[in-house]
Every structure is written in C-alpha cells, then in structure tokens.
Amino acid sequence: MLNLERLRTLDALARHGSVSGAADGLHVTTSAVSQQMAKLEREVGQPLLAKNGRGVRLTDAGRLLAEHAARIISQVELAQADIEARRGCAVGELRIGAFPTGMRGLLPRALTELRTRHPELRPRVREQEPAEGMAAVVRGDLDLALAIDWPNKRMPVPGELTREHLLDDLCDIAVPAGHPFAGRTQVSLGEFADEEWISWKEGQFCHEWLVHTLRGIGVEPRIRHVAEEHHTQLAFVEAGLGVCVTPRLGRGPVPAGVRLLPVGEAVRRHVYAVWRADADRRPSVRAALEALRTAAGAGECDAGAR
C-alpha cells in the first residue's frame, strides 16, 4: 500500500525540484522529507532519487511515480468533494488557515455565520502567514486559506488553487502623537524618507512589500525595529521609536499616543481566499466562501467608517 502523505512528499519534490524546496513548500524539515522518501523507496522497492551534484534528482521510477502521485492526490480531493456533494449539505470538518489580521477582522463574523446556517459543519481555524496557509492548502493540510498581496507586489498562486478576491484593506501610516505630521489629514510615503520604520519580520511578505515599495519611490528604508504583531508595532510607535504601516482590517483599539494618517496614494492590500480547484463542488467550501463574502462586506463597511 502506498502511503498518501509520502506521495504528497514526492509530489512536492517533483514540483519544487529539490529537497529544501519541498521542505519549504510542505513546511517541514529537510530531514523529514528525506525520511519520507526513504520509506517510500522501501515501499516501492526501487530508488526514486539519485545524487545530482550537491542535490538530488528524480530517477525514471521517481518521475513515473510522481506523475501518478499528482493524479492520486487530485483524485482524493475529488472523491472527498463528491462524497460531500452527494450529502448535499455542509457537514463534517473544514480546516481554515488565516493570517493574523484576517483572523481577527473576518473569521469571527464568518464562523458565527457558519454556525448559524450550517450547525453540522465543524470549522477548525489555524493562524498562519499567507504563504504558509497557501502551501498547506496545496498539500491538503487545509481546505481553505486567507491570503493577501499588494497591487505592486503580487503573491503567486499555484496553478492547482482557485482564488477569490474578498476585499481591499486600506492601510494608514501610524506616527507618534508628537510627530510633525500628526495633525495632517493625508500624507505620502515619500515624505517619510528620513524616518525609522517598524516593520514585519524579514522574509515575511509584508516586509518584502514595504522594502520594495519604498525603494520603488527612491527611498532606502531605515528599518530599525521588527515585530510580527501590529499591536506591538503600534506600542513602539507610541513610544516614539519609529513609524509603521498599519492595516485597518482587524485593527482594534489604537494607543492614545498614536495618530493614524491616510496615505494619498491609497496604500491597500488585496485580501482573498484560496482553495484547491478540485474542491469546488464541496458544499462546506462553498458555505465557507459565502460566509467570508458576508464578513468581507461588513469589514469594508467598518473600514470605511474610520
């Protein structure tokens, strides 16, 4: 019997072209990928990987099995969708991933809607960065995830996933109450060329966007502090330690010593849902999307009221 999780590992190796790439895509260690592949080789009784310089390549048997693995994974998804569609109602477990502000700003409303309209559906939510959530949907660990990108920096969506835009999330610049711009009704990013920034962790998509955007207008970012949570960033702003970009979705209370300034060029994030294309027929996925659309509509109204 071929183990499905090991086939998922082989599929990731075939798609990413390396053990490290597969490990990143699956969000596991390279050691875990190697162990899974060693077990799969024992199951099939022949080598699936061969040395290729410092890396590895798939053998003929490995490529053949990888082709089958992709079809098997897709068929498993279709089988789950068909079984659920045959029941005709949204029931069972639904695994959802969401980035932190999406978790706060959208999911409470969406989950309340699901509980009211589909009481037999059991959502399970996991907080994850957008890229991690998308990878988890690809490998089947999640059924649906919330993701973000920006108009000037798009996040690539794997071909086996479907995406739907939910809302545009406006962002403001947060400055200390004593900042020279604190009384302004509008600012531009270029005016902050000499400021010290509080940013997200290096490697995160929003951090890369900030660096990309500032350099795009001729500003070399001076990133002084790094914090993953927006509330922590705002605490640093209140203490006069820099400025930051803060989205409106899921923002919550703003410290008394912080002023939020709209940006003239309308800095905004695109928020969307992603799911496997072969899960389109699942009533639970369709129900979750409908609830997210409702929550997103309310979220846009909240943002517009600020």
N, C-alpha and C positions, 0 to 999 in steps of 0.2 A: 504494500500500500504506500503510495506517495503522500507525504505529509504536505498539507496545503501551505503552511507557514514557510516551509523550506522552498516550496515552489515560488512563493512570493519573494523570497530572498534571491532566488535565481533570476526571476523576472527583473528585480531591481538591478542586479548585476548586469544583465543584458542591456537595460535601458541607460544605466549610468556609465558603464564601461570600465569600472574599477571597484575594488573592494571598499575604498574610502568613500567613493561616490554613492555606492549602495548603502553604506552605513549612514551617511548623511541623509539620504533620501528616506531611509527607514527609521532614522533617529535611534540607532543602536550603535554599539561599538564595532570597530572593525573585527575584533576578536569574535564577537557574536556572529557576524556574517561568516567568518571563516569556519566557525564551529558548525553552523547550519549547513554550509556547503559540504563539509567533510561528512556529515551524517547523510546528506542527500547522495553523495557519491557512493557511500556504503549501501544505501538502499537500491541504487540502480546498478551497482556492480561494475562501474567503469568511471574513469576520470572525466570530470566535467570542466575542470580548469587546468591550464598549463601556464608555466612561467613565461613571462614576456618582458624581458629586461628586469626592471625593478617591480613591475606589476604582474598582472595575470591577464589571460585571455580565455575565452570560452573555447573548448575543444569542439570538434564536429558534433559529438554527442551532446555537449553542453548547449550549443546553438539549437540543435533539434529539440531538446527538452525545453529550452526557453520559449520556443515558438508554441509548444503545447501548453506551457505554463501560462502564457498570456491568454490563450483561449480558455483554459480551465478557470482562471480567476474571473474572466468575464462571464463564463457560463454560471459560475457560483452566484455572482451578483444577479444575473438574470433569473436564476432559479429562486433566489430569495424574493426578487421583485414579483415573479409570477405567483408564488405561494401567497404572498401578502395581498396581491391584487385579486386573487381568487376569493379571499375572505371578504374583500370589498370594503374594508374599514381599516382605519389606522389603529393597530393594536401592537402589543409587544414592545421591545426595547428600541429606542432610537438614540444613537450616540452623536452628540453635537460638540464641536470644538469652537471656541471663540476667543479673540484677543481681549485683553482686559477691559477697555472702554466699551467694546461691543457687548461684553458680558454684563456690564453694569447698565448700559444705555438701551439695549434691545431685548436681551433674553428674559428679564423678569416679566415684561409685558407678554412676550411671545409664549413663555411657558405657562403663564396664567391662562392665556387664550387656549392653549392646547389642553390644559387640564379641564377647562370648562367644556370644550367642544368634543374632545376625544379622551374620555376618562380612562379608557383601557390602554392608552399609549403611555409608555414609561420612558420619558426622556432622561438621558444621563448626560451631564454637561461637564466639559473639561476645559480649563483655561489654558490656551496655548497661543504662541505667537503665530501670525498668519501663515508663514511659510511652513511651520511645523504642522499646523492644522491641515493645510493643503496636502502635505506629504502623507499624513495619517489617513486622509480620505483615499488617496491613491492606493495605499497598501491595504485598505479595508478595515483599519482600526477605528475609523469614524465613518458615519453615514453622511454627515453634512458638516461644513465648517464655515465660519465667517472670516472673511479676508478683507484686506484693504490695499489700495495703491493710490498713486497721485497722478494728476494729469501729465506731469512732466517726468514721471518715473513709474512705469507700469510694472506690475509683477506678472511674470509669465505663468500661464495656466496650462498644465499638462493636457495633452490632446484627449485623454480619456475622461476629463472632467467637463462638466457643464457649469456655467456661471450665470448668475442673475444679479443685476445691479439693484440695490435696495435703497440707498440714499447717498447724498453728498453731505459730508460732515465738514462744516466750516471750522476753521481754526483761527485763533487770535494769538497775539503776542502778549505774554504776561511780563509786566515790569514791576519793580518795587514802587510803592506809593510815592516815594520821594524822587522818582526818576523825572528828568526834564520833560519827557513825553507823556507823563501820567495824565495830564489834562486834555490830551488830544483825542479827537473823535475818530481819527484814522491815521495810519502810518504806512510806510512802505518798508520792505525788507532791507533795501539798500541803505536806509537811514541807520541801521544797526551795525554798520561795518566795523566800528570800533568797540563793540560790546563783547563781553564774555558771555558764552552760551552755556546753558544747562541742557544736555542732550540725553537721548536714549543710549543704551549700551552699544559700543562699536560692533558692527556686524548685523545689528537689527535693521530691518527695512526702513524704519522711520529715521534712524540715524543716518543711513546712507542717503535718504531723500534730502535731509537737511543740508548735509555737506554738498551734495550735487546741486541743490537749488541755490545756495549761497555762492558757490563757485560760478554758477551759471550767470550771476549778475555781477561778477567781478569782485566778490568778497571772499577772502580767505577766512573761513570760520575759526574763531578762537574758542574752542570748546574747553571749558575749564573744569566742569563737573559732569558726572554721568550718573543718572538714576533711571531705573526702569519705570517706576510708578509716577504718574502725573502729579499725585498729591505730594510726593517727595520733592519733585521738581518745583512745585509752587511754594513749598516751605523754604527752599533755597532762594527762590526769587524774593519772598517776603523778607528774608534775612539780608537782602542786598547783594547776593553773591552772583548775580547774573540775570539774564532774561531767558525765556523759553517759548517755544510754540506749544500751545495747548488746545486740543480739540474740544468742541462743545459736547459731543456725544458722551454721555456718562460722566460729565464733568463733576457734578456735585458741588458742595459749598466751596467758595473761594476764600482764602485767608484775607483778613481785614487789611493787611498791608500790601495787597497785590492789586494792580489795576490791569484790566484786560482791554487790549486795543485791537479793533478790527483792522485788517490789512486791506489796503486799497486794491491790490491785485487779486483779492479773494482767494486766499490760501485754503484749499479744500482737499479732503480725502474722499476717494470713492470707496464705499462700503458695499460688499457683495457677498452672496452665498455661493458656495461651490459644492457639487456632489458628483458622484460617478454617473456618467451618461447612461449607463445600463441600469440605473436605479430610478429612472424617470417614472416607471409605472408603479412604484411603491406608494400606496396611499399614505404611509407615515411620512415619507419625504415630501409629498405634495402638501400634506397638512402642515408640516413644519414651515414650508415656504410661505403658505398662506398666512400663518401666524406671524412670521417675520415681516411680511409685507405690511400687515396691520400695525405692528410695532414700529416699523420704519416710518410709516406715515405719521404716527404720533410723535416719533422722535424728531422729525423735521419740523413739526409744529412747535415743539419745545425749543428747538434751536433758534427758530425764527423769532420767538418771544423774548430772547435775551437782548 
